[in-house]
Amino acid sequence: MSYRKPLGRRQFLTIAGGVAIGLMPRRARAARVSANDKVRLAVIGTGGMGGRHVEALASNEQCTLVALCDCGMGRYMPNLDKVEAISGKRPEGYQDFRKVLDRDDIDAILVASPDHWHPLLTIMGCQAGKDVYVEKPVCTVVREGRAMVEAARRYGRIVQAGTQQRSMPVFQKAIEVVRSGQLGQITSASAWIGANSFGIGEKPCPVPKGLDWEMWLGPAPLVPFSFERFGGFMGWHDYARGGQLTNWGIHLMDIVQWGIGQDRPLSVQALGGSFRERPGQDNYESIEALFEYKGCSVTWEQRHSNDHAGKGYGIRFLGTDGELLVDRGSFIIRNTKDKNTEWVGEPEKSWANKDHHNNFFSCVRSRRKPAADIEQGFRSTSTVLLAGIALKEQRKLNWDAEKEEFVNDPQANRHLTRPYRAPWRLEG
């Protein structure tokens, strides 16, 4: 199976390799979902966040959970029981996602695997005729993200990023205020979160029974199993690029870019470190990043004891006439002309946001772009990935958003892609 046809100024990147070919000999029929049908859904990745999605989706009247898939049987099997208890219907369970993609009776997949699998699962899902809901960060390097967008467009698939704050009223109303002119001209913004808090080191041990460690690693380097990698994958660059920088960073910088109406930074610089000299994972505890946009500067703050207006995380928009600070619970307006005001939203029930799920299901039926289309999800992901690259290079980097590469900087551009372990690869 090979797709080498150019797509405009970029070539579509796709999967090759004997294993993929062996289990996916054909492109599956694209599903058709009528306005009144439930979306037949499979969840790939049922630990952590995936388990929360399963629990929320089991009672969602707009979908039917047809299949659950995870490299660890100990993760998907309890979720099969949970779905059956909630819905009265028991999905099929799989360890190999390719068997899910080969089924014609599945309309869409929800990807909640570790980060390093997000691009391949999304692209192969599109190739198989499935619509895709993919958790953030959508990719670990810029080239993967562009490949995901190209796949969605080439195969005519709906691809929703898991940046669920786009579907939350508190952020929608906050953005209305920011764009209304009430704060004057927005000249600066910031996003903040606490420091990375990963454990120290790892202890390799035998692979637990029922876990396909080879599949879990997928395109990442072959290394011995350890519970630290399996349960704390965000600590390693093999599976995630930045810890909280790419975990919460996508959520918060997504709102920043939504508010300022720009998703293409002009330059980025960053510094940071694990200043307590804790050995172990790749990602720094503390990071400071500065982004330049046209007419606006933006900062990312990843610190210990980080708090603004009583909020331990959030986004701050600063204008010529006031400021707005927002998190998932409320937003506060501090206006230079009027007294301070606060808008309090409903308490967050789950990170697996029902409104965001339902937006995806509605778009599967209507074929309209979702609230967090893959292009937007990619733009928000790539922004924080640029900060991670600037952190490695320890210097200011200028970004050409049209070419999606650093300006006259081969050294920095080498970080825009990553090697894949055979038989998995991206090829253009």
C-alpha positions in Angstrom: 0.0 0.0 0.0 1.6 3.3 -1.1 0.3 6.8 -1.5 2.9 9.0 -3.1 0.7 11.4 -5.0 1.6 15.0 -4.3 -1.0 17.2 -2.5 -0.4 20.8 -3.6 2.9 22.2 -2.2 3.3 19.4 0.3 3.2 15.6 -0.2 0.8 13.6 1.9 2.7 11.4 4.4 1.4 7.9 5.0 2.1 4.6 6.5 4.2 1.9 5.0 5.7 -1.3 6.3 5.0 -5.0 6.1 2.9 -5.2 9.3 0.5 -2.4 8.3 0.1 -3.9 4.8 -0.6 -7.4 6.2 -3.6 -6.4 8.3 -4.9 -3.5 6.1 -4.9 -4.8 2.5 -7.6 -2.4 1.4 -9.1 0.9 2.2 -12.3 0.4 4.2 -15.6 1.8 2.9 -16.3 5.3 4.2 -19.2 5.1 6.6 -22.5 7.0 6.0 -24.3 8.3 9.0 -27.8 9.7 8.6 -29.2 12.6 10.7 -31.0 10.3 13.1 -28.4 7.5 13.4 -26.2 7.0 16.4 -22.5 7.2 15.5 -20.8 3.8 15.8 -17.7 4.5 17.7 -14.5 2.8 18.7 -12.1 4.1 21.4 -8.4 3.4 20.9 -6.5 3.8 24.1 -8.5 3.1 27.3 -6.2 4.1 30.1 -6.2 7.4 31.9 -8.0 9.9 29.7 -9.3 7.1 27.4 -11.1 5.6 30.4 -12.8 8.9 31.1 -14.0 9.1 27.5 -15.3 5.6 27.7 -17.3 6.3 30.8 -18.8 9.5 29.3 -19.6 7.9 25.9 -21.2 4.8 27.3 -24.2 7.0 28.4 -24.1 9.3 25.4 -27.3 9.0 23.4 -25.6 10.1 20.2 -23.3 7.2 19.8 -22.9 3.5 20.3 -19.6 2.1 21.6 -18.8 -0.7 19.2 -15.2 -1.5 20.1 -12.5 -0.7 22.7 -8.8 -1.2 21.9 -5.7 -1.0 24.0 -2.3 -2.6 24.0 -3.0 -3.7 27.5 -5.8 -6.2 28.1 -5.9 -5.1 31.7 -7.0 -1.6 30.5 -9.7 -2.4 27.9 -11.3 -5.4 29.6 -12.6 -3.6 32.7 -13.9 -0.9 30.4 -15.9 -3.5 28.5 -17.6 -4.4 31.7 -18.2 -0.7 32.5 -19.8 0.0 29.1 -22.0 -3.1 29.4 -23.1 -2.0 32.9 -24.0 1.5 31.8 -25.5 0.9 28.3 -26.5 -2.8 28.4 -24.4 -3.4 25.3 -20.9 -5.0 25.4 -18.4 -3.7 22.8 -15.7 -5.9 21.2 -12.2 -5.7 22.7 -9.0 -5.6 20.8 -5.2 -5.3 21.4 -4.4 -4.5 17.7 -6.0 -1.3 16.4 -5.7 -2.4 12.8 -8.5 -4.9 13.4 -10.7 -2.0 14.5 -9.9 0.0 11.4 -10.7 -3.0 9.1 -14.3 -3.1 10.3 -16.9 -1.6 8.0 -19.4 -1.2 10.8 -17.4 1.5 12.6 -18.1 5.1 11.6 -15.5 6.9 13.8 -12.6 6.3 16.2 -11.6 8.3 19.3 -7.8 8.3 19.7 -6.7 8.5 23.4 -3.4 6.7 23.1 -0.1 8.1 24.3 1.0 11.1 22.3 3.5 9.4 20.0 0.7 7.3 18.4 -1.7 10.2 17.7 -0.5 10.9 14.1 -0.4 7.4 12.8 -3.7 6.4 14.3 -5.4 9.5 12.9 -3.9 9.1 9.4 -4.7 5.3 9.2 -8.2 6.1 10.5 -8.7 8.5 7.7 -7.3 6.0 5.2 -9.8 3.4 6.5 -12.7 5.7 5.9 -13.3 6.6 9.6 -13.9 10.1 11.1 -11.5 10.8 14.0 -11.6 12.5 17.4 -7.9 12.7 18.4 -6.7 13.8 21.9 -4.2 16.6 22.3 -1.4 17.2 21.6 -2.3 16.0 18.1 1.4 15.4 17.2 4.9 15.3 18.7 6.6 17.1 15.7 5.4 19.6 13.2 5.7 17.4 10.1 3.3 14.8 11.7 0.7 17.5 12.3 0.7 18.7 8.7 0.4 15.1 7.5 -2.7 14.7 9.7 -4.4 17.7 8.2 -3.5 16.5 4.7 -5.0 13.1 5.4 -8.2 14.6 6.7 -8.6 16.7 3.6 -7.6 14.0 1.1 -10.0 11.4 2.5 -12.8 13.8 3.2 -12.9 12.9 6.9 -14.1 14.9 10.0 -11.2 15.2 12.4 -11.8 16.8 15.8 -9.0 17.7 18.2 -9.5 17.1 21.9 -9.2 20.8 22.8 -12.6 20.7 24.5 -12.3 24.2 25.9 -13.5 25.4 22.5 -16.9 23.8 23.5 -17.1 25.2 27.0 -19.3 28.3 27.6 -16.9 29.9 30.0 -14.2 30.2 27.3 -16.7 31.1 24.6 -18.1 34.0 26.7 -14.6 35.1 27.6 -13.5 35.2 24.0 -16.6 37.3 23.2 -15.4 39.9 25.8 -11.8 39.9 24.5 -13.0 40.5 21.0 -15.7 43.0 21.9 -13.3 45.8 22.5 -14.2 46.1 26.1 -10.5 45.6 27.1 -9.3 47.9 24.4 -6.5 46.7 22.1 -5.0 43.4 23.2 -1.3 44.0 23.2 -0.2 41.1 25.4 -1.4 37.7 26.7 0.0 34.9 28.9 -0.8 31.4 29.8 0.4 29.7 33.0 0.5 26.3 34.8 2.5 24.7 37.5 5.8 22.8 37.0 6.3 19.3 35.7 6.2 16.9 38.6 7.5 13.6 37.2 9.2 11.0 39.3 12.9 10.2 39.3 14.4 7.7 37.0 13.0 4.3 36.0 13.3 0.6 36.9 13.2 -1.8 33.9 11.3 -5.0 34.7 9.5 -7.8 32.9 6.5 -6.9 30.6 3.3 -7.5 32.5 1.0 -10.3 31.3 -1.5 -9.1 28.8 0.5 -6.1 27.6 1.8 -5.9 24.0 4.8 -3.6 24.8 6.1 -3.8 21.2 2.8 -2.3 20.0 2.7 0.3 22.8 6.1 1.5 21.7 5.1 1.5 18.0 7.2 4.0 16.1 9.2 5.0 19.3 12.7 3.4 20.0 12.8 -0.1 21.4 13.5 0.0 25.1 12.9 -2.3 28.0 9.6 -2.0 29.8 9.3 0.1 32.9 6.2 1.2 34.8 7.6 4.7 34.8 7.5 4.9 31.0 4.2 3.1 30.7 2.3 5.1 33.3 4.3 8.4 33.0 5.0 8.6 29.3 4.8 12.4 29.4 8.2 12.5 31.0 10.0 11.2 27.9 10.6 12.8 24.5 10.1 9.4 22.9 6.4 9.7 23.6 5.7 13.4 24.5 7.6 16.7 23.9 7.5 18.9 27.0 5.3 17.4 29.7 3.0 20.2 30.8 4.2 22.3 27.9 2.5 20.0 25.5 -0.2 18.7 27.9 -1.8 21.8 29.3 0.1 24.1 26.9 -2.1 23.1 24.0 -5.3 23.8 25.9 -4.2 27.2 27.2 -2.3 28.4 24.1 -5.3 27.4 22.0 -7.4 29.9 23.9 -4.7 32.5 23.7 -4.6 32.2 19.9 -8.4 32.1 19.7 -8.6 35.4 21.6 -5.9 37.3 19.7 -7.1 35.9 16.4 -3.7 34.7 15.4 -2.3 31.1 15.2 1.0 31.7 13.5 3.8 33.1 15.8 6.6 35.1 14.1 9.3 34.1 16.6 9.8 32.2 19.8 12.5 32.0 22.5 12.5 29.9 25.7 14.6 29.0 28.8 14.1 26.6 31.6 15.4 23.7 33.6 15.0 21.3 36.5 16.6 23.5 39.0 16.3 21.1 41.9 18.7 18.8 40.0 16.3 15.9 39.9 17.6 13.2 37.5 15.4 11.1 35.3 12.9 12.2 32.7 13.7 14.4 29.7 11.3 17.2 30.2 12.2 20.2 32.4 10.2 21.1 35.5 10.2 24.9 34.8 9.9 26.6 31.4 9.5 30.3 30.3 8.7 31.0 26.7 8.1 34.2 24.8 6.2 34.3 21.5 6.0 37.2 19.1 2.8 37.7 17.1 1.9 40.6 14.9 1.0 43.4 17.3 1.0 41.2 20.4 3.5 39.4 22.6 2.6 36.1 24.4 4.3 34.4 27.3 4.1 30.8 28.6 4.8 30.4 32.3 5.5 26.9 33.7 6.6 27.4 37.3 6.3 26.2 40.9 3.7 28.0 43.0 2.2 29.6 39.9 -0.9 31.6 40.6 -2.7 34.6 39.2 -5.9 36.0 40.7 -6.3 32.8 42.7 -6.1 30.6 39.6 -3.4 28.0 39.5 -3.6 27.8 35.7 -5.3 29.9 33.1 -5.0 32.5 30.4 -4.6 36.3 30.8 -5.4 38.9 28.1 -4.1 42.4 28.7 -5.5 45.3 26.8 -5.2 49.1 26.8 -8.3 49.4 28.9 -8.2 46.3 31.1 -7.5 42.6 31.5 -9.3 39.3 31.6 -8.2 36.2 33.4 -10.0 32.9 32.6 -9.8 29.2 33.7 -12.4 26.4 33.4 -14.4 27.7 36.3 -14.7 31.5 35.7 -13.3 34.6 34.2 -12.5 37.9 35.9 -12.5 41.3 34.1 -10.4 44.0 35.6 -11.3 47.2 33.7 -9.6 50.5 34.0 -12.9 52.3 33.7 -15.4 50.1 35.6 -15.3 48.0 38.7 -14.1 44.4 38.5 -16.6 41.8 37.4 -16.6 37.9 37.4 -18.5 35.4 35.4 -18.8 32.0 37.0 -19.6 28.9 34.8 -20.8 25.5 35.7 -18.4 23.2 37.5 -16.4 21.0 35.1 -18.0 17.5 35.3 -15.3 15.6 33.4 -12.3 16.2 31.1 -14.3 14.1 28.6 -16.5 17.0 27.7 -20.0 15.9 26.5 -20.5 19.1 24.4 -17.3 18.5 22.6 -18.2 14.9 21.9 -21.6 16.0 20.6 -20.1 18.6 18.4 -18.0 15.9 16.8 -21.0 13.6 16.4 -23.1 16.4 14.8 -20.3 17.1 12.3 -20.0 13.4 11.5 -23.6 13.6 10.4 -23.5 17.0 8.7 -20.0 16.8 7.3 -19.3 20.4 8.6 -16.0 21.3 10.2 -16.0 20.7 14.0 -15.4 23.3 16.7 -11.8 22.1 17.0 -10.9 21.1 13.4 -7.6 19.3 13.0 -6.0 22.4 11.4 -6.7 24.4 14.5 -5.6 21.6 16.7 -2.4 21.3 14.8 -1.8 25.1 14.9 -2.2 25.1 18.7 0.0 22.0 19.1 2.8 23.3 16.8 3.0 26.6 18.7 4.1 24.9 21.9 6.3 22.5 20.0 8.2 25.5 18.7 8.8 26.6 22.3 10.3 23.2 23.0 12.6 23.5 20.1 13.7 27.0 21.2 14.4 25.5 24.6 16.7 22.9 23.0 18.5 25.5 20.8 18.8 28.1 23.6 18.2 31.0 21.3 15.6 33.1 19.5 14.1 31.3 16.5 12.2 33.0 13.6 9.3 31.1 12.2 8.0 31.0 8.6 4.4 29.9 9.1 3.7 29.6 5.4 6.6 27.2 4.8 6.2 25.7 8.3 9.9 25.9 9.0 12.4 28.1 10.8 13.9 30.9 8.7 17.4 29.9 7.3 18.0 27.6 10.2 18.8 24.0 9.3 19.9 23.2 12.9 16.5 24.1 14.3 14.6 22.6 11.4 15.9 19.1 12.2 13.6 19.1 15.1 10.5 19.4 12.9 10.5 15.6 12.2 11.6 12.5 14.1 12.7 9.0 13.1 10.3 6.1 13.2 11.1 2.5 14.2 10.4 -0.1 11.5 8.0 -1.2 10.3 6.2 2.1 11.1 7.2 5.2 9.1 6.0 8.4 7.6 7.1 8.9 4.0 6.5 11.7 1.6 
